[in-house]
Amino acid sequence: MISTSRFIEACWGRPHDKVPVWFMRQAGRYQDGYRKLRQQYSFLEMAHNPDICTEVSCRPVEELGVDAAILFSDIMIPLGPMGVDFEIREHFGPVIAHPVRTGRDLKQLRVLEPEDDLPEVFEAIEKICERLGAIPLIGFAGAPFTLASYLIEGGPSKNYLHTKRLMWEQPEVWRQLMDVLADATVRHLSAQVRHGAQAVQVFDSWIGALPVDDYRKYVMPSMRAVFAKLNALQVPTIYFGTGTASLLHAMKETGPTVLGVDWRTPIRQARSTVGSEVTLQGNLDPMTLVCEWDIVKEHSTAILQDMLGDPAFIFNLGHGVPPEAHPDNLKRLVEWVHQFPGTPASQEVADRAKGASL
Ligand SMILES: Cc1c2[nH]c(c1CCC(=O)O)Cc1[nH]c(c(CCC(=O)O)c1C)Cc1[nH]c(c(CCC(=O)O)c1C)Cc1[nH]c(c(C)c1CCC(=O)O)C2
């Protein structure tokens, strides 16, 4: 099938009409409809119910006009059938009953068999794709480091004390844990693609905890393996982390099609760091969305002007939509981004876009 989605075309750095846009956490508590559903169901009940999952994944496309949907799920979901007992605490994050800190703990983890273990997720993916038609669905999974950080710490962390300790003191256990998690990430994402996902994003949200030398030594081998296997699926692959200013080049070397940039790094600086061979996705500060529209407009315009005419750019936030975001800001932002041409067909189009942004 030849794709005509501007999001997919931009992933590959090919010409497209307008700058594509979607938002990390575009389904969530900032939406009235989502909050209403959450009064009836827990987050995990919603994520494991194919009809609710379909509804929640598709609504941002229908309400905001974004160019892609992302599966409503969580990076923790595949860990359940692998034998990890966890819950997700509101306003806190995932909490693990028995943290993984030794070779023996590691042996308790079992291999993920996605379709057998999580049939409801793949039923949801098929339903979402059917409902979305030409708009692509992005599948996703957690990256080995970020998953390991939850498994080892037992929950969210500020300084990753136990994670770094295991990584440095027990490098062989660390390597095995990275291998187990990398295998699960690849299996889960491959199954998502088999059932209809047209791109996949790997979330390494907390990778910015590592200096680049440790990233290269302890994480890069597993990420190279992940992208080598995922790229064979012939769909665009996206690699996202936060606090990554000093890691972007090494992250690019692992081989994703698209690199997600957080709001701390100016997008033009990211471009000069990584060169032109990778598509960039980002990177509006999510906190602008809780402000008046003029603030959103000012900050988004700066990004759009930096990337004007770059065929390999997808507009997004630098991290997820906060629950306090004004829904109206998101809607206006999509319209605003769509005023900017993807690859200018001519100078006239580029000039018009510049005029619109003044
Ligand atoms: C680190 C991480 C997690 N989960 C995820 C990451 C990586 C992305 C990132 O860095 O934000 C990934 C994720 N989690 C969720 C999505 C859905 C798709 C989307 O719209 O982007 C995605 C892509 C839904 C969710 N995952 C979660 C929610 C909130 C659940 C609720 O309704 O209470 C949603 C919509 C729960 C969750 N799960 C996790 C956290 C930190 C939280 C938030 C806790 C809170 O603030 O209450 C772990």
The ligand as an SDF file (V2000), in Angstrom:
LIG
                    3D

 48 52  0  0  0  0  0  0  0  0999 V2000
    7.1670    6.8710   31.7050 C   0  0  0  0  0  0  0  0  0  0  0  0
    5.9390    6.3490   31.0140 C   0  0  0  0  0  0  0  0  0  0  0  0
    4.8470    5.6800   31.6250 C   0  0  0  0  0  0  0  0  0  0  0  0
    3.9370    5.4000   30.6260 N   0  0  0  0  0  0  0  0  0  0  0  0
    4.3980    5.8660   29.4250 C   0  0  0  0  0  0  0  0  0  0  0  0
    5.6620    6.4360   29.6420 C   0  0  0  0  0  0  0  0  0  0  0  0
    6.5320    7.0140   28.5610 C   0  0  0  0  0  0  0  0  0  0  0  0
    6.0310    8.3450   28.1360 C   0  0  0  0  0  0  0  0  0  0  0  0
    6.2570    9.4430   29.1250 C   0  0  0  0  0  0  0  0  0  0  0  0
    7.4240    9.6340   29.4980 O   0  0  0  0  0  0  0  0  0  0  0  0
    5.2700   10.0780   29.4980 O   0  0  0  0  0  0  0  0  0  0  0  0
    3.7840    5.7390   28.0880 C   0  0  0  0  0  0  0  0  0  0  0  0
    2.3550    6.0600   27.9300 C   0  0  0  0  0  0  0  0  0  0  0  0
    1.3680    6.0630   28.8910 N   0  0  0  0  0  0  0  0  0  0  0  0
    0.1870    6.3770   28.3220 C   0  0  0  0  0  0  0  0  0  0  0  0
    0.3810    6.5140   26.9400 C   0  0  0  0  0  0  0  0  0  0  0  0
   -0.8110    6.6590   26.0250 C   0  0  0  0  0  0  0  0  0  0  0  0
   -0.7140    7.1660   24.7340 C   0  0  0  0  0  0  0  0  0  0  0  0
   -0.6680    8.6600   24.6290 C   0  0  0  0  0  0  0  0  0  0  0  0
   -1.7570    9.2960   24.5510 O   0  0  0  0  0  0  0  0  0  0  0  0
    0.4450    9.2040   24.5230 O   0  0  0  0  0  0  0  0  0  0  0  0
    1.7350    6.3620   26.6870 C   0  0  0  0  0  0  0  0  0  0  0  0
    2.4940    6.4730   25.3800 C   0  0  0  0  0  0  0  0  0  0  0  0
   -1.1230    6.5030   28.9850 C   0  0  0  0  0  0  0  0  0  0  0  0
   -1.1500    6.8240   30.4100 C   0  0  0  0  0  0  0  0  0  0  0  0
   -0.3860    6.2760   31.3880 N   0  0  0  0  0  0  0  0  0  0  0  0
   -0.7690    6.7820   32.6060 C   0  0  0  0  0  0  0  0  0  0  0  0
   -1.8330    7.7120   32.4010 C   0  0  0  0  0  0  0  0  0  0  0  0
   -2.5990    8.4640   33.4730 C   0  0  0  0  0  0  0  0  0  0  0  0
   -3.5830    7.4570   33.9900 C   0  0  0  0  0  0  0  0  0  0  0  0
   -4.7910    8.0110   34.6550 C   0  0  0  0  0  0  0  0  0  0  0  0
   -5.8020    8.2530   33.9630 O   0  0  0  0  0  0  0  0  0  0  0  0
   -4.7690    8.1350   35.8890 O   0  0  0  0  0  0  0  0  0  0  0  0
   -2.0930    7.7270   31.0200 C   0  0  0  0  0  0  0  0  0  0  0  0
   -3.1700    8.4870   30.2920 C   0  0  0  0  0  0  0  0  0  0  0  0
   -0.1760    6.3520   33.9040 C   0  0  0  0  0  0  0  0  0  0  0  0
    1.2860    6.4710   33.9440 C   0  0  0  0  0  0  0  0  0  0  0  0
    2.1770    5.5610   33.4350 N   0  0  0  0  0  0  0  0  0  0  0  0
    3.4640    6.0240   33.5950 C   0  0  0  0  0  0  0  0  0  0  0  0
    3.3790    7.2760   34.2410 C   0  0  0  0  0  0  0  0  0  0  0  0
    4.5480    8.1440   34.6320 C   0  0  0  0  0  0  0  0  0  0  0  0
    2.0060    7.5550   34.4540 C   0  0  0  0  0  0  0  0  0  0  0  0
    1.3820    8.8350   34.9860 C   0  0  0  0  0  0  0  0  0  0  0  0
    0.9670    8.8010   36.3960 C   0  0  0  0  0  0  0  0  0  0  0  0
    0.0230    9.9810   36.6650 C   0  0  0  0  0  0  0  0  0  0  0  0
    0.3700   11.1220   36.3560 O   0  0  0  0  0  0  0  0  0  0  0  0
   -1.0700    9.7260   37.1720 O   0  0  0  0  0  0  0  0  0  0  0  0
    4.6730    5.3360   33.0710 C   0  0  0  0  0  0  0  0  0  0  0  0
  1  2  1  0
  2  3  2  0
  2  6  1  0
  3  4  1  0
  3 48  1  0
  4  5  1  0
  5  6  2  0
  5 12  1  0
  6  7  1  0
  7  8  1  0
  8  9  1  0
  9 10  2  0
  9 11  1  0
 12 13  1  0
 13 14  1  0
 13 22  2  0
 14 15  1  0
 15 16  2  0
 15 24  1  0
 16 17  1  0
 16 22  1  0
 17 18  1  0
 18 19  1  0
 19 20  2  0
 19 21  1  0
 22 23  1  0
 24 25  1  0
 25 26  1  0
 25 34  2  0
 26 27  1  0
 27 28  2  0
 27 36  1  0
 28 29  1  0
 28 34  1  0
 29 30  1  0
 30 31  1  0
 31 32  2  0
 31 33  1  0
 34 35  1  0
 36 37  1  0
 37 38  1  0
 37 42  2  0
 38 39  1  0
 39 40  2  0
 39 48  1  0
 40 41  1  0
 40 42  1  0
 42 43  1  0
 43 44  1  0
 44 45  1  0
 45 46  2  0
 45 47  1  0
M  END
$$$$
